[in-house]
Amino acid sequence: MGKYYIWFVVVVAGLAGAIRVLMPRRFAELQMNNLREAAAVSRAKLKTWIFLGVTAVFAGLYFSAWGHQVWVLIGTIFSFLSAAEVYFQAKFHTLDALIFQSRLLGILYLGLAAGSYVILSRI
């Protein structure tokens, strides 16, 4: 099960990172359009709590019977990055801030995808 989840993270984080690094302005414009309404900001804050809940579940799994498996650690990091992305987009949704966030998180997602791929090759 762990290998499949790591492959999932490699593909999803790789695509997410590539889009954010290659087209940061366009991605930021799309996010800004999505966050124009107050209801969208509220939904983004709710998504933050959901992602933080998933992070807590993965962190709990890491210290449970499945303890210290690398795929659980990768899931924790991936969920935390997703929560941080949604939170900061809802908090700072000007175009310049979204462009900066897009570049920064794109680099972090690509790093997670590359690191996951390296770990996958060692399993």
C-alpha positions as CSV (number, residue, x, y, z in Angstrom):
1,M,0.0,0.0,0.0
2,G,2.8,2.4,0.8
3,K,4.4,2.2,-2.6
4,Y,1.2,3.1,-4.3
5,Y,0.7,6.1,-2.1
6,I,4.2,7.3,-2.7
7,W,3.6,7.0,-6.4
8,F,0.4,9.0,-6.0
9,V,2.4,11.7,-4.2
10,V,5.2,11.7,-6.9
11,V,2.6,12.3,-9.6
12,V,0.3,14.7,-7.9
13,A,3.0,16.8,-6.2
14,G,5.1,16.8,-9.3
15,L,2.2,18.1,-11.5
16,A,1.1,20.6,-8.8
17,G,4.7,21.8,-8.5
18,A,5.3,22.0,-12.2
19,I,2.2,24.1,-12.9
20,R,3.0,26.5,-10.0
21,V,6.7,26.9,-11.1
22,L,6.1,27.1,-14.9
23,M,3.0,29.4,-14.8
24,P,3.0,31.1,-11.5
25,R,1.2,34.3,-12.7
26,R,-1.6,32.4,-14.5
27,F,-2.1,30.0,-11.6
28,A,-2.2,33.0,-9.2
29,E,-4.8,34.8,-11.4
30,L,-7.0,31.7,-11.4
31,Q,-6.7,31.4,-7.6
32,M,-7.5,35.1,-7.2
33,N,-10.7,34.7,-9.3
34,N,-11.7,31.7,-7.1
35,L,-11.2,33.7,-3.9
36,R,-13.1,36.8,-4.9
37,E,-16.2,35.8,-3.0
38,A,-16.4,35.8,0.8
39,A,-17.9,32.3,0.7
40,A,-14.9,31.0,-1.2
41,V,-12.6,32.3,1.5
42,S,-14.7,30.6,4.1
43,R,-14.5,27.3,2.2
44,A,-10.8,27.7,1.9
45,K,-10.5,28.1,5.7
46,L,-12.6,25.0,6.1
47,K,-10.4,23.1,3.7
48,T,-7.4,24.2,5.8
49,W,-9.0,22.5,8.8
50,I,-9.7,19.4,6.8
51,F,-6.1,19.1,5.6
52,L,-4.8,19.7,9.1
53,G,-7.1,16.9,10.3
54,V,-5.6,14.6,7.6
55,T,-2.1,15.7,8.8
56,A,-3.1,14.8,12.4
57,V,-4.3,11.4,11.2
58,F,-1.1,10.7,9.3
59,A,1.0,11.9,12.3
60,G,-1.0,9.6,14.5
61,L,-0.4,6.7,12.1
62,Y,3.3,7.4,12.2
63,F,3.4,6.7,15.9
64,S,1.0,3.8,15.9
65,A,1.3,0.1,14.9
66,W,2.4,1.1,11.3
67,G,4.9,3.3,13.1
68,H,7.8,5.0,11.3
69,Q,7.0,3.9,7.8
70,V,8.2,6.4,5.2
71,W,4.9,6.6,3.3
72,V,3.1,7.8,6.4
73,L,5.7,10.5,6.9
74,I,5.4,11.6,3.2
75,G,1.6,11.7,3.7
76,T,2.0,14.0,6.7
77,I,4.3,16.4,4.8
78,F,2.0,16.4,1.8
79,S,-1.1,17.1,3.9
80,F,0.7,19.9,5.8
81,L,1.9,21.5,2.6
82,S,-1.7,21.4,1.2
83,A,-3.1,22.9,4.4
84,A,-0.4,25.7,4.4
85,E,-1.2,26.5,0.7
86,V,-4.9,26.8,1.3
87,Y,-4.5,28.8,4.5
88,F,-2.1,31.3,3.0
89,Q,-4.1,31.7,-0.2
90,A,-7.2,32.5,1.9
91,K,-5.3,34.9,4.2
92,F,-3.3,36.8,1.5
93,H,-5.2,36.7,-1.8
94,T,-3.7,39.7,-3.6
95,L,-2.1,38.9,-7.0
96,D,1.5,39.6,-5.9
97,A,1.1,37.4,-2.8
98,L,-0.5,34.6,-4.8
99,I,2.3,34.7,-7.3
100,F,4.9,34.5,-4.6
101,Q,3.0,31.6,-2.9
102,S,2.7,29.8,-6.2
103,R,6.4,29.9,-6.8
104,L,7.3,28.9,-3.3
105,L,4.8,26.1,-3.0
106,G,5.7,24.9,-6.5
107,I,9.3,24.5,-5.4
108,L,8.2,22.7,-2.2
109,Y,5.9,20.4,-4.1
110,L,8.6,19.6,-6.6
111,G,11.0,18.9,-3.8
112,L,8.5,16.6,-2.2
113,A,7.9,14.8,-5.5
114,A,11.7,14.4,-6.1
115,G,12.3,13.2,-2.5
116,S,9.4,10.8,-2.7
117,Y,10.8,9.4,-6.0
118,V,14.2,8.9,-4.5
119,I,12.7,7.1,-1.5
120,L,10.5,5.0,-3.8
121,S,13.6,3.8,-5.7
122,R,15.1,2.6,-2.4
123,I,12.1,0.6,-1.3
